[in-house]
Amino acid sequence: MNSESIEIHLKLRGKIEIKPRINLTRENFHLLYTPGVAEAAQMVHKEPQALYQLTNKWNSVAIVSDGSAVLGLGNIGPQAALPVMEGKALLFKELSGVDAVPLCIDTLDSDEIVQFVKNIAPTFGGINLEDISSPRCFYIERKLRQILQIPVFHDDQHGAAIAILAALKNALKIVDKRLSSVKIVVIGVGAAGGATIKMLLKMGASNIIACDKAGILNKNDNSTMLNSFHREICFETNPDNIKGELSDAVKGADVVIGTSVAGILNGEMIKRMERDPIVFALANPVPEIMPEEAKFAGARIVATGRSDFPNQINNALVFPGLFRGALNARSKTINFPMMSAAAEALSDSISEEELSEDRIIPSVFDKGVVERVAKAVFRAAVDSGVGHIDP
């Protein structure tokens, strides 16, 4: 246990707080609360969209989690998940100015979660689903997107997929390969891995091999399909219908993307890949293979989810700017054009002069990244008809 980390958390007693936009005085009390606030309430009653001008709905996001799939910790429950959700709220505010409220709820029932979010939605301009286990997360997000007219975004799925796509676009530039022609192996077909596969397919990838605990997902072998989502993925991947274990999948691959567990890759597997291998080992806190081992085995480009190695692929590069752009456009949803625009903006944040094997994606703290992503998402929302320019 890191004593320094515990010490700062004990000192802070929580990483977020609520602050008013105006000082309360004897002179303005009657305007801000009773009786003056009744006029604002009546205006919203007549015209619900006035809520965006008269309250903080325009700038607020609910972070909803049941604590069933916390990164690196697993199913630790809603109470233990709260420090993580507070951290996410801190990133929202510091990086994009969005006011995010952690809501950790004590149920694993998917329909109860859907109903809970539906009930609180009038308060918020967007919903960020977080650390909800797969495959339940797919159902919950899909149902909420059907019901609500505000952005709903499961960051573990799409935030990861957007960051991975941005990094991969730049990595492929370095090795002079095309997304449409490379063989990609994705290890771990949960929230992040599944969404990454879906996004890569939409962007033109044609040869993706998906691997999970039962080996290579194969449409002719029901034993490889651990849930209904695996069945769906089976019919979109593995064009040559190969069978076997991870070592069989990696042979001749150009790219390996790990969203699984520590140590599942080794140097011998990397040696069996195609020339100039690209390895994204994103398991946290310990990656599928340590960068130095992957490099020693011949990997040309290595990325992880950790900040102490080059090329950190982190969702924090995505969700602050994406929600900032969606909220600014008062978007009704977050669609594929918006996610694609976010990936493009992230990728373009690294100039041709800066691009290198150890710099394929910007840092969370690089100046201008959030603004670049937000502007791209805003334009995509407006252009695709789900957002608008508020005069």
Secondary structure by P-SEA (a helix, b strand, c coil): ccaaaaaaaaaacccbbbbbccccccccccccccccaaaaaaaaaacccccccccccccbbbbcccccccccccccccccaaaaaaaaaaaaaaccccbbbbbbbccccaaaaaaaaaaacccccbbbbcccccaaaaaaaaaaaacccccccccccaaaaaaaaaaaaaaaaaaccccccbbbbbccccaaaaaaaaaaaaacccbbbbbccccccccccccccccaaaaaaaaaccccccccccccccccccbbbbccccccccaaaaaacccbbbbbccccccccccaaaaaaacccccccccccccccccccccaaaaaaaaaaaccccccaaaaaaaaaaaaacccccccccccccccccccaaaaaaaaaaaaaaaaaccccccc
